[in-house]
Amino acid sequence: SAEYYDSQIEAFLHNFGDQIAKMPEKELHFFKASLESALLRKDLTLMDRGVRYWDPIGKQLYNFSWNIDRVKALRTVTRKDLMKFYKERVLDPTTRRRLCVRMESQEEAKRDVSLVSPAVEGEIVKNLNAFRSQLKKNPGRMVKRIEVKLDALALFFQDVLDNPSGRDTSSYGRDASYGLQSVEMMKRALALYKENPQKEFLQQLRYGFVSVTRGVEGFKDRDLDKEYDNACEGIYQIFEDLTARISE
């Protein structure tokens, strides 16, 4: 039955989490090395190269060495980091997002069916259009994405200001101090929006992201500029979401 499959999926996710926690260190390094090898693989076809170039262009990041940056990040990942991510995004019902799609037969539709899950109570969606409309009206997901992005930007700009020695921290536009001030302004606007969801606060957030990207523009130090690109990753999509919600 659908209830059985749902409960087995949930059981598998918990069991897999235990496997990650108990996985030998050598095996974990093997998986990391395999992923690193895939990221560093040379382009075999023109299509491969096109995908690698067009992905950052579409996101307006223009960082064509994103695979190298991901390898650097991968090498710093620990088992503790992996387990923290898995618990927050996969297991914990208070922080994860889970949508279970069930196809019922005509016979099953005649019965009273309840969604059974050992981890979180569920709701059966009978009207898909109404469900989509409800998701659009609920800004929670967008707010969470903005909070995560603002935290990442704040950490980056603060690090630039706290550790200036040994590298060129000059930018092509406004400096890191301006970037940090913009982020703090956006955090205040987001807090106001959470208390009173008015479009004027979304407009402030929209202007803030423009200040962070077009105001700062980039850094003259190559490695620092890559860190800036990574911190800005995903801003274009957030900007588009804000524009769409403001125009509703």
C-alpha positions, 0 to 999 in steps of 0.5 A: 500500500501507499502507507507501507511504501511511505514508511519504508522510505522513511525507514531507509532514510534513517538507516542510511543516516546510521550508515554514514555515521558508522562508515569507515573513514577510508570509505568516506575518503573514497567517496570524496575522491570519486566526487572530486574526480568527477568534478575535475574530469575534462570535458569530453564533448562540446556539449560538456563544455557548453554546459560548464560555461552556460551554467554560471552565465545563466546564474549571472555569476560568470565564475567559469572555474566553479568546479575547482571551487567546489573541489576546494570546498569538498576537501574541507568537508568532514563527517561532522559537516555531512551528518549535520547537513543530513539531519537538518535537510533529510531527517529532522521534520522541523527543518526539512521539506518533504513532499510525498506524491501518491497515486491511488487506484480507483478502489483505494480512492473509495476507502478512507486513507490516512498518510502514515509516516513515523517522523512527521504528520502529513496531509493528503493533497486532493486539489493540486492547483489549490496546493500550488496557490497555497505554496505561492502565498506562503513566503516561508521558503523564500525567507529561509533562502534569503536568511541563509544567503545573508548569513553567507554574505555577512560572513564573507564581508566580515572576514575580508574586514577582519583579515586584510593582511597578506591579500589585496582587499580592494574592490572594483566598486564599493568596498567590503564595509559597504557590502556588510552595511548593505547586508545589515540593512537587508537583515533589518528589512527581512525582520520587519517583513517577517513581522509584517509582510509588506511589499515595501520590505521586499523592495528594500531587499531587492535593492539590497541585493543590487547593492551587494552585487553591482555596488561591490562588483568584485575584488581585484584579488583573484582568490578573494573574487572567487570567494565573493562569487561563491557567496553571491551564488543563488542571488539571481534566483532570489532576485527573480523571486522577489521581483515576482512576489512584488509584482503580484 
